[in-house]
């Protein structure tokens, strides 16, 4: 019975008890949600084709892009992120991104490495095929005749944005990440 009585109380009845609290207006909630969605959309549109995904410094206020960058760079976070992607059957995205980073950093035997990445991740019947457009796939296939360090940039950018919008938000709300975050806060120092 007390729950029923308490649920009938309106904000206007208790606003005198909480002097510093203001009731949020519906329009504020809608506008903040719309701004957050626009920031994500704008982030995807601002990427230039000439910029290298590994050298980008994301200058947005959005929380997820910084978290994904940290997940990809820090080995402490990369292993749990990879196991999370394995549980969702999408670990090939992370592996492709790492293979492209490795490919870009080496200078020896580019043709062999490019063909290996193409056969493993991009070929239409590949065992660990990533989700890229047909036109991107054709551009990469053409660039394999004379590969450069930047031949996989467009596909890598596409995979990065896919992880940014899809995998990373789910990982940040998963039990694996929350327990990892809790462990890092409760480390004992001797």
C-alpha positions as CSV (number, residue, x, y, z in Angstrom):
1,X,0.0,0.0,0.0
2,X,2.8,2.6,0.7
3,X,4.2,1.9,-2.7
4,X,0.9,2.8,-4.3
5,X,0.7,6.0,-2.3
6,X,4.2,7.0,-3.1
7,X,3.8,6.4,-6.8
8,X,0.9,8.9,-6.8
9,X,3.1,11.7,-5.6
10,X,4.0,14.2,-8.3
11,X,7.2,16.2,-8.7
12,X,5.3,19.4,-7.8
13,X,4.4,17.9,-4.5
14,X,8.0,17.3,-3.4
15,X,9.9,20.1,-5.2
16,X,9.9,22.1,-1.9
17,X,11.9,19.3,-0.3
18,X,14.6,19.4,-3.0
19,X,15.3,23.1,-3.6
20,X,18.3,22.6,-6.0
21,X,16.7,20.0,-8.2
22,X,14.8,21.0,-11.4
23,X,12.7,18.8,-13.4
24,X,14.1,18.1,-16.8
25,X,12.1,19.3,-19.7
26,X,11.1,16.9,-22.4
27,X,12.7,19.1,-25.1
28,X,16.1,19.0,-23.3
29,X,16.1,15.3,-23.3
30,X,15.2,15.1,-27.0
31,X,17.8,17.8,-28.0
32,X,20.6,16.1,-26.0
33,X,19.9,12.8,-27.7
34,X,19.8,14.4,-31.1
35,X,23.1,16.2,-30.5
36,X,24.7,12.9,-29.4
37,X,23.5,11.2,-32.6
38,X,24.7,14.2,-34.8
39,X,28.2,14.0,-33.2
40,X,28.4,10.3,-34.2
41,X,27.2,11.0,-37.7
42,X,29.6,14.0,-38.1
43,X,32.5,11.9,-36.8
44,X,32.0,9.4,-39.6
45,X,31.8,12.1,-42.3
46,X,34.9,14.1,-41.3
47,X,37.3,11.4,-42.1
48,X,39.5,12.2,-45.1
49,X,40.7,9.5,-47.5
50,X,44.2,10.8,-47.3
51,X,44.5,10.4,-43.5
52,X,45.9,7.2,-42.2
53,X,43.7,5.5,-39.6
54,X,46.6,4.7,-37.4
55,X,47.7,8.3,-37.3
56,X,44.4,9.9,-36.7
57,X,43.8,11.8,-33.5
58,X,40.1,12.0,-32.9
59,X,39.2,15.5,-31.8
60,X,35.6,15.0,-30.8
61,X,33.9,15.1,-27.5
62,X,32.4,11.7,-28.0
63,X,33.5,9.1,-25.4
64,X,33.5,6.0,-27.5
65,X,36.1,7.0,-30.0
66,X,38.7,7.6,-27.3
67,X,37.8,4.3,-25.7
68,X,38.1,2.4,-28.9
69,X,41.5,4.0,-29.6
70,X,42.6,2.9,-26.1
71,X,41.2,-0.6,-26.7
72,X,43.2,-0.9,-29.9
73,X,46.5,0.5,-28.6
74,X,46.7,-0.9,-25.1
75,X,47.4,-4.6,-24.8
76,X,45.8,-4.8,-21.4
77,X,42.4,-3.8,-23.0
78,X,43.0,-5.5,-26.4
79,X,42.9,-9.1,-25.1
80,X,39.5,-8.8,-23.3
81,X,38.1,-6.9,-26.3
82,X,39.3,-9.7,-28.6
83,X,37.7,-12.3,-26.4
84,X,34.5,-10.3,-26.4
85,X,34.6,-10.1,-30.2
86,X,35.2,-13.9,-30.4
87,X,32.0,-14.4,-28.3
88,X,30.2,-12.3,-30.9
89,X,31.9,-14.0,-33.9
90,X,33.5,-10.8,-35.2
91,X,37.1,-11.1,-34.1
92,X,38.2,-10.9,-37.7
93,X,37.6,-7.1,-37.6
94,X,40.2,-6.6,-34.9
95,X,42.6,-9.1,-36.5
96,X,42.3,-7.3,-39.9
97,X,42.9,-3.9,-38.3
98,X,46.0,-5.2,-36.5
99,X,47.2,-6.9,-39.7
100,X,46.9,-3.6,-41.6
101,X,48.8,-1.8,-38.9
102,X,51.6,-4.4,-39.1
103,X,51.5,-4.2,-42.9
104,X,51.9,-0.4,-42.9
105,X,54.8,-0.5,-40.4
106,X,57.0,-3.0,-42.4
107,X,58.8,-2.2,-45.6
108,X,60.0,-5.6,-46.7
109,X,58.0,-8.0,-49.0
110,X,54.9,-5.8,-49.4
111,X,53.5,-7.8,-52.3
112,X,53.5,-11.1,-50.4
113,X,52.0,-9.5,-47.2
114,X,49.3,-7.7,-49.2
115,X,48.3,-10.9,-50.9
116,X,48.3,-12.8,-47.6
117,X,45.9,-10.1,-46.0
118,X,43.7,-10.2,-49.1
119,X,43.5,-14.0,-49.1
120,X,42.7,-14.2,-45.4
121,X,40.3,-11.2,-44.9
122,X,39.0,-9.7,-48.2
123,X,38.6,-12.4,-50.8
124,X,34.9,-13.2,-51.3
125,X,35.3,-16.8,-50.1
126,X,37.9,-16.1,-47.4
127,X,37.6,-18.0,-44.2
128,X,37.7,-14.8,-42.0
129,X,36.0,-12.4,-44.5
130,X,35.4,-8.9,-43.2
131,X,32.3,-6.8,-44.2
132,X,33.4,-4.3,-46.8
133,X,31.7,-3.0,-50.0
134,X,32.2,-4.6,-53.3
135,X,33.8,-1.4,-54.8
136,X,36.4,-1.3,-51.9
137,X,37.1,-5.0,-52.6
138,X,37.7,-4.3,-56.3
139,X,40.0,-1.3,-55.5
140,X,42.1,-3.5,-53.2
141,X,42.3,-6.2,-55.8
142,X,43.5,-3.7,-58.4
143,X,46.1,-2.3,-56.1
144,X,47.5,-5.8,-55.4
145,X,49.2,-5.6,-58.8
146,X,51.6,-3.0,-57.4
147,X,50.8,-2.7,-53.6
148,X,51.6,0.3,-51.6
149,X,51.4,0.8,-47.8
150,X,48.1,2.5,-48.2
151,X,46.2,0.0,-50.3
152,X,44.1,-1.3,-47.3
153,X,43.3,2.2,-45.8
154,X,39.8,2.4,-47.0
155,X,38.9,-1.1,-45.8
156,X,40.6,-0.4,-42.5
157,X,38.7,2.8,-42.0
158,X,35.5,1.0,-42.7
159,X,36.3,-1.7,-40.2
160,X,37.3,0.9,-37.6
161,X,34.0,2.7,-37.9
162,X,32.2,-0.6,-37.7
163,X,33.9,-1.4,-34.5
164,X,33.4,2.2,-33.2
165,X,29.6,2.2,-33.8
166,X,28.8,-1.4,-33.1
167,X,31.3,-3.5,-31.2
168,X,32.8,-1.0,-28.8
169,X,29.6,0.3,-27.2
170,X,28.5,-3.2,-26.5
171,X,31.9,-4.1,-25.1
172,X,31.9,-1.0,-22.8
173,X,28.6,-2.2,-21.3
174,X,29.6,-5.9,-21.1
175,X,30.5,-7.7,-17.9
176,X,34.1,-8.3,-19.2
177,X,34.9,-4.6,-19.5
178,X,33.1,-3.7,-16.2
179,X,35.1,-6.3,-14.3
180,X,38.3,-5.2,-15.9
181,X,37.6,-1.6,-15.0
182,X,36.8,-2.7,-11.4
183,X,40.1,-4.7,-11.2
184,X,42.1,-1.7,-12.4
185,X,40.5,0.5,-9.7
186,X,41.1,-1.9,-6.9
187,X,44.8,-2.8,-7.5
188,X,46.9,-3.0,-4.3
189,X,50.2,-1.3,-4.3
190,X,52.9,-2.5,-1.9
